[in-house]
């Protein structure tokens, strides 16, 4: 059972999140993906951050509406755990509950990956779980971005990772594999959505309808 773990603040969840993960789920034959709202982010400030419960509700309601096509689920694992939400703790909890029945994959954007050295026990993470790095078309060319990621892996994680460019994968004799995947460019962001709400503009085409409903009913991001 291939299981993806996709964390974030989801402040709020938007269509770009869902469409990108659909692509990743298909490419890597993931049987299910858990979207994991971060309860207490270790790096991001609390300014204009909806409550963890509201963010979880938006994710949960929206993913339930897609369950006929994709096995996407909202996880409240970080809401139940006290203190700062650290990814390494979440991974270990999932592995403990999943036993040997699941092959877990951490799904992460390239920007976040290139800051993973600031995460708690980040080197241990690569002993625990395979990683899928999502690459989006940016100002930097894909080949240059791969080179940047390779340099970061060798300098910050382990010099023994080797790139198989034909398979877009970094392998290590003892650590878990690191995959890269060029994902569709979807020009939507949570920051953009919050700005539209603040301006009184419609977000209808950018978020699932149930997210929009929660935002309106609770007066979020005004």
N, C-alpha and C positions, 0 to 999 in steps of 0.2 A: 504494500500500500504506500504509494508516494504521496506525501503530505507536505504542502507548502505552508510556511508561516510568514505572514506579511504584516509587520507592525508599523505604527505611525500614530500621529495625534489625530488624524482624520478630523480636521477642524475647519470645515466639515468634509465628510466623504463626498467625492464628486465622480462624475462619469468617467473621467480619465483614469482614476484608480481602478474602477471595475473593468473597463475595456482593456487596459494594459495587463491586468492579471488574467483575464480570459486568454489573451495571447500567450502568456507565460505558461498557464495551465495546459494549453494545447501542445505547445512546443516541448514541454518536459513531461508530458503524460501524467500530470498530477491528478490523483483521484479526488483530492479535496484540498481546499485552501482555507486556512483560518486567518481572518482579518483581526488584528489584535490592537485595539485602541490603547494607547499609552495612558495610564492613569495619572502619573506624576512624572512628566518628562525630565530627564536629568540635564538636558542642554537648553531646551527652549523655555523662555520666560512665560509667565502666566497671563500676560497682557492679551486681552481679546481671545482668551482660550475658554471655550465652553466647558461646562462641567464634564467630568469623565462619564457620568451617567447619561447626559444628553448626547455626547458623542457616541457612546456605545449604542444608545437607542437608535440613532440615525443609521449607524452601520447595520445593526441587527434587523431593523425593519426593512431596509433596502435589500439586503442579501436574501432574506426570506422570500422576497418577490422574484428572485432569480433562480431559486432552488430547482425549478423544473428543468433548467438548462445546465447549470453548473453547480457543483457541490461546494458552494462558498458558505462559510459560517462565520459569525461574529463570536469572538472569545472574550469573556470578561475576566480572564485569568489574572490580568494586571490590576483590575479594579478590586479583586478580592485580596490581593497581597498588599500588606501595609508598606509604607515607605516609598522611596524612589523606585521607578520602574526600570529595571535593568534587563536587557535582552538575554544575557547569559542565564539569569535566573529563570526566565520564561522558557527558554529552550530546555533546560534541565527538567522543569516541571512537565512539559509536554512529553519528553522522552521517558520520564518515570511513569506517566499515565499510559503512554502508548506501548510500552514494553518493546518487544522485538518485532512487533507486527507492522511498524511504520518505518519508512525511510524518510527522514525529514530534510527539508530544504528551506533555508532562510532566504527570502526574496528581498532584495535591497537595491535602491538606486545607486548609480555610480558616484554621485556627489556624497551620499551618506557613507558609501564604502570607503571613499578616500579620506574620511574622517574617523574611521573605525578605531584608529589608535587612541582616541579619546574615550572609548567605551570601557566600562568596567570589565576586567579580566578578558580583554579582547583576544589575546593569543589562545586562551583556553577554548574560545568559541570554535576555532578551527579544528579542535580535537573532537568536538561534539556534533557538528552538523555541516552538511554540504551547503554551499552558498551559491545563489544565482544573482549575478550583478546585472541589472537592467541598464542597457546603454541607449540613450536617446540621442537623436541628431542634435548636436550643439554647435557652438562656434568652432569647437575642436573636431577634427576629422576622426572617424571611428578608429582608424589604424593608430593615430596618435594617442587617442584615449586608451586603447588597449596597451600601448607602450607605457603610458603613464601609470596604468593600473599594475602592469607587470613590475615596473620599478618600485611602486609602493609596496607590493606584496613582498618582494625580495628584501627591501630595506626595512620594512616595519613588521612583517609577519614571519617569514622564513625564506632564506636564500635558497632553500632546497625545492621550492615550488618550480615546476617546469611547465612552460606553455606549449600545448599542442594546438598550433594555429589552425589546423584543419578541422578540429572539433571545437574550437573556441573554449578550451578548458585548461585550467591549471591543475596539475596533479602533483602529489607528494607521496613519498613512500609510507609516511606515518600519519599524515593529517588528511582531513576530508577534502574532496575536490571543490574547486571554485570554478563555476561556469559563468560565461558571459552570454548575453542575448541582446541583439539589437531589437528594440521594441518600437511599435508605432509611435509617431510623434503626435501627441494630443495636447493642444495648447489650452489646457485648463489647469488652474491651480486653486488651492484653498484660499490663498491670499487674494487672488482675483475675485473669487466669489464673495469673500467678506467685504471687499471694497465695493462691489456692486450693491450689496445689501445696504451698506452705509450710505450709498448715493441714492437709494430708493429704486434701483433698477432691477429688472427681472433676472432671475437665475434659472428660469425654466429649462433652458437647453443645456445647462451645465451640471445639474445634480439630479439624482433620482427624485421622482415626485414625492416620495415619502420623506426624503431629507428636507425638501422645500417645505413640506407641511409642518414638520417639527420646528423648523426655524421660524416659520410664521407664527405658529401657535405659542411658542415660547418667547418670541421676540428676541431671538439670538442675533448677535453681531451688529446691533444697532448703535 
